[in-house]
């Protein structure tokens, strides 16, 4: 009995030590020049953390005893960006690099197929001009992930199991985020809208909600009018709830064959086309590969580019994104 007591005491002590270590590793620091939240060791930034400076700049990335050290993104108040592997507070210049981060604005779209993502380490490989290749081509320079769209719901019964974590982590890491619903023709539209709203906590600063239109062509050919009617109803009801006009996701040929000229052309589009630039009217986001490589993700991932630079993206979100959270009744 005494042995069991000693063992239990040791277990409790070990748990207590682990809890203390955890609490000590995540904290906030406040000074006259910055507010910091993240890993702390001996009163200094250590590990991953976010530092918001009084001059309007914000750093998202890794630290080593008070110095920026490791992968990180420094967003200046004017919308320009420094990104890469920092060393003792400085970002070394890379020989041959001919681009400024943020001039080309890249993002990703994810779902359960990417499994667990390390959002603190996301990095895309680019060539000397900053262009991210569509596959596994060699490229030695780094581009940041500046926005992310993630699957939330499908129909009235499917909720992506990775959505909550992805949505939370993207926000923590300062990545502009958005969420999409995969339309089903077998469920009432009103129920699909309620399901999306109930499971998708869009907040101020997020991209507009997205409707994913990928109904099989065999169904579209037979029930084209029904699908378009359902899509319009979803878009109208979601806009009424959030107060912003949703975005439509689809493939370029799908848009041409089934959507163009059917009352949807005034919406902004997120278009998948693996090759030439999209031809759809009002495209704002282009998914140019489904075989992308991204550090922090162990599986192939869709990579997107916004039609503009990072400052343009922020203006787009300010104008067309979520303004405020509506209370549910």
C-alpha positions, 0 to 999 in steps of 0.5 A: 500500500505504501508503495502504491501511495508513493507511486501515485504521489510521483505521478501527481507530482509529474503531472503538476510539473508538466502543467506548470511547464505548459502554463509557463510556456504560453503567456503574454508580454506587454511593454511600451513598444509591443504586445506579445502572445505566445511562447515565453521562457525566462521572461523572453519570447521563445518558441512560436508567438505573435508580437504586435508593435506600437508602430503598427507592425506585426510579427508572426513566427518563431523566437529564441530568447527574445530574438526572431529566430526561425520561420517568420512573417513580419507584416509592416503597417503599410502592408509590405512583408518580410518573410523567411528564416530569421537568424538572431533578429535579422532576416538574411538576404538571399542571393539572386532573389528578385521579388518582394513578398506580398507582391504575389499573394498566395494562399491554400485551400484545405480539408480533411485530406491534408490531415493535421497541418502545422500552421506555424510553419507554412511556407511555399517554394518559389523561383527567383521571381517569386512564382510558386510552381504548380508541382514539385519543381525545384525552387529555393526561395520562400513565399508566405501563405497569406490566405486560406480557404477551408471546407466547413460543411456539405449538405446537412450532415457532413462537417469537415473534421479538421475545420474547427482546428484549421479555422482557429489556427489560421486566425492565430497565425495571422492568415486571412481565412475563409470557409466554404460549403459544398452544395448538395442537390439532395437536401433542402437549401434552407437546411443547408444554410442553417447547417453552414451557419451553425458550424461556421463561426465567421468573424469580422476580417474573414473572407466572404462565405463561399459556395462550392459548386461541383455537382456531377455533370451527369446531374447538371445535364439533367437538372441544370435549372434545379441546381442553378435555382438551389445555388441562387437560393443558398447565395441569397439566404447566406448574404441575408444572414452575413450581410455580404455577397458570397463567392462562388467556387467552381471549375473554369469549364464548369462555369462556362458550360453551366453557370455563365449567363444564368444570373450568377455573373455578378458574383465574385468567383474562385476558379480552379483551372490548371494551366491558363488563367481563368476566363470567368468574369469577376474571378478573384481567386485562382486555384492553379494546382491541386498538387502543390507542395507546402511546408507544414503540410505532409500531403499535396495541397491546392494552391491559390493566387489572389488577383492582386497583391497583399494590400489589395487582398486586405482592401478586398476583405475590408470592402467585401469580407465579413464586417461583424458577427450576427447573433444567432436567434 
